[in-house]
Amino acid sequence: MKATDVRALSADQRQEELLKLKKEQFNLRFQVATGQLENTARFRAIRRDIARLKTIMRETRAAEAAK
């Protein structure tokens, strides 16, 4: 997910997307523990998407507070 895509989402949609990504990350952790994870790059991509979402959410909160 690109930053422009995240910025186009509403606050509620961002929160839902964050929850969805955290659930997927949780499932990937179990796959790593059981040795079933096939696509190891997905773990890194999920982690970065979560960070990207949190960063943009923080930026929008800061912009609203500055108004």
C-alpha positions, 0 to 999 in steps of 0.5 A: 500500500502506497502513502498516496493510497493511505492518505486517500482513506478516511480516518475510519478506513485507516483504522480498519486497515490497521486492524486488518494488517495487525491480524495478518501480522499475527497470523504470519508470526504463527506461520513463522513459528510453525515453519509454514511461512512461504513468503518471508518478504510479506512479513516485512511488507506488512510491518512497513505498511503498519508503520506507514499507516501509523505515521500518516495517522499521526500526521493528520492528528498533528495537522488537526491539532495545529488548526 
